[in-house]
Amino acid sequence: MKKPSRQGFSTRAIHTGYNDREAKGALNPPLYLSSTFTFKNTREGSGLFAGEGDGHIYSRISNPTLEVLEKRFADLEGAEAAVSFASGMGAITSVLWTFLSAGDEIITDKTLYGCTYAFLQHGLSRFGVKVSCIDLSDPEQLRAAISQQTKIVYFESPVNPNMKLVDIEAISKIAREQGALTIVDNTYCTPYLQQPLALGADMVVHSATKFLSGHGDLIAGLAAGSAENMLRVRMEGLKDMTGAVLDPLSAHQLMRGLKTLSIRMDRHGETAIKIARQLQSHLMVKNVWYPGLDDFAQNDLAERQMRNGGGVIALELVGGFDQATRFMDALCMIKRAVSLGDADSLIQHPASMTHSTYTPEERASHDISESLLRLSVGLEDADDIWKDLEQALAGAKQSLVRAA
Ligand code: 7XF
């Protein structure tokens, strides 16, 4: 991996990968709306197709606007290279198609974002890949399960939606000893809060739709890792298998989001810990899972691998799902919507929404409670977020009292 850069994270999120002097002094990188790129002569074109030189051929392979984003993002993740995609699912599928073949095994944590799980169960497994789901928060389970057949160990940390953490360093070490690649979905943290590659992982994937862009106005994905692995992802998974290429306008907007990533993540974390504590002390709230809480079961691990607890809280109310529905419906400012990491606070019910790709039986055995709610804490004033939650909790309490 590349040596750490001398400038700080926030500076690099604004400047890396772009020289305004090469673009008529434009402060922001030009938007290259071009599907194809001309060749000076036939030899240059054939050479580019043979991997010689470093020009652009066609925007499904590379584009100068995306190139700035990719260089900047690789630097932030401490990676040699990065590739951008049309969505987080585009990133995940392009990476996994690149490195897996029939007969290989992928070991994943038992709890994953719903569509990632669906891709493994309904996609990869139909093509002869063995998919094994275990509890990766216990590294000994990986030690027992891993074999010569295992090509990839894949997980999220924190896990969507239940906020469990996976020890990236411990898992990467076991996988490496067996010759398997570790791939971490770093969506919840972004490289500002957590650096999986520095902890030994081989690649990271992201839904850049979330905190990285931060404003709920685009869908995008990113992957980062060694130059060799990223070249394969670009030339096999992206170019030939999924074609899930990011459009330049979204790349441009995503770079705008990256410029404020560090201050947004600090604020998400500061507000989320306050809200998590307030929720914990409310009579209507049965459980709160947030990595910044002192009594969070994996608090030590959170301190070791995360800068702060992030912007997402999982909770369960007294009275189960019926009360949870009343509570969600009573919220005024906080929006009922999937996605996370936006300036706007969002709440959703994983069992019927983001994780409805699991059957009820699968949810039961994959640690996804039917009454779990997921709150993405936005950038509004903490007092206003709490006021909205409090009035909705008061309504839920009244209806519980009436029912009793
Ligand atoms: O393809 P997308 O940009 O929506 O990203 C897929 C994805 C990948 N990894 C993680 C950890 C994710 O959370 C997502 C998308 N999750 C949204 C959510 O959980 O609300 C999707 C809404 S259905």
Residues whose N, C-alpha, C, O or C-beta is under 5 A from the ligand:
A	BS01	7XF	S87 G88 M89 G90 Y113 N160 D185 T187 S207 A208 T209 A220 V338 S339 L340 T354
